Amino acid sequence: MEGIAQSRGDVTASPQVPGRRGRLVRRIVLFQVKLMADGLRDVVMSPLSLAAGLFGLLSRNGNCELYLDRLMRFGRETDHWINLFDHRSAPNHTSSPSLDNIAEQIEDAIRRDYDNGGLSARSARALAEAAMRLREKAGR
């Protein structure tokens, strides 16, 4: 995996750096969300492609491939939106929404809430306290 990161030009840090592990966890979670979105899209597109083909066969106008072409365009747009394999290297705030942009906005909102001592910060403190109590009980 380090070879892949180095080939992309990323600076590889030691495994002890907590930021790298957090980034890895974030990437894994986001990849799983993208896989689910991609799979759902595929499940929906399969019967739609059959319907588009049937409508095209029954169509009386000159362009029998119209419905399938529209479905293909929709597929390309959703592929761009999902960005499953990070073919767009960084979220582009000026482009149309994408899963990467949505994830970044959610992450920013949680960080702001945490920094302001909101629910995220209180939850983090409560989890830390619960973990400390569990460690104390396990030590007895």
N, C-alpha and C positions, 0 to 999 in steps of 0.2 A: 504494500500500500504506500509505503514511503516513496517508492520509485514513481508511482503515479503522481503523487503530490509534487515531487521534485520535477517531473516532466512537465507539469502544468505551470511550473515557475513558482510554486508556493515555497515559503521558507519553512523547513521542517524543524520544529522545536523538540526538546526532550519530552518524553512521556510524562514527566513530573509536573509540567506546567498545566495548572488547572484550566486555563482558558482554552487550551487545545482540546482537552477532554470535553469541556462544555460545548465547544464548537462541533466536535464529532457527534455528541448526543443530539444536538440541534439538527445537524445534517441527516442523521439517521431517522429522527422523528419526521422531519419534513419529507424525506424520501418515501417513508411509509404512507404519509398522507397523499403524496403524489401518485404512488402506486395504486392506492384505493381509488383516487379520482380517475386515473387512466383505465383501471379495470371497469369501473362503473360506466365510463364513457363507451368502452368496447361492448359491454353488455347491452347498452341502449342502442348503439349504432348497428348492431347485427340485425335485429328485426327491422330497424328503419331502412337498412339497405335493401332488404327484400321487398319492403313496401314501396320504396322508391323505384326499384326495378319493375315491380308490378304496375305501378302508376305509369311508368314510362311505356311499358308494353301496351297498356290500355289507352294511352294518350292518342288523340286524333290530330294534335298539332305536329309540326315538322320536327321538333326537337324532342325525341323520345328519351334522351339522356339528361334532360334538364334537371329532374329531381335528384338523380344520382350525383350530378355535378354539384348541386347545392349541398348535398350531404357531404361530399368530399371537401368542399370549401369549409363547411362547419367543422369537419374533422381536423383540417389543417389549423384552423383558428384555435380549437381547443387544445391541440397539441402544443401550440405556441404558448397558450395560457398555462397549461400544466407544467411545461418545461421539465419533463421527467428526468432527463439526463443532463440538466444544466447546460444545454446548448447555447443559452444566453448566459454569459458569465456572471453578470451582476444584475440585480433588479433595476429596472429602468422606470423611474418615477414619472416620466413624461409619457410613457406608453400606456396602452390599455392595461387594466388590472391583470395580475397574474397571481398564482399561488405564492410565489416568492415575495411579491409585494405585500400580499395579505399577511403572510407569516411575519414579515418585518414590521408591519404596522401593529400587529398584536404584541409582538415582542417589545416594541417601543412603548406601547401603552402600559404593559406590565412593569417595565423598568421605571417609567415615570411614577406609577402608583407606588412602587417599592421605594423609590427615592423620596417620595412625599410622605412615607409612613402609612400608606393606605392598607388596604386589605392584603395585598401581596406581602408587605413587610410583616404585618401581624401574623399571617399564616406561616411565614418562614420562621418567625420566633416561636410560634406554637409547635411547629414540627421539631425545631431544635430542642425545645423543652421536653417534648414527648420522647425524643430519642435519648435525651440525658436520663430521664426517669427509667426508661427501659434498660439502659446500660447499668444504672444503679441497681435495679432489681436483678439483673443477670449476674451482677458481681456478688450478690449476697449468697 
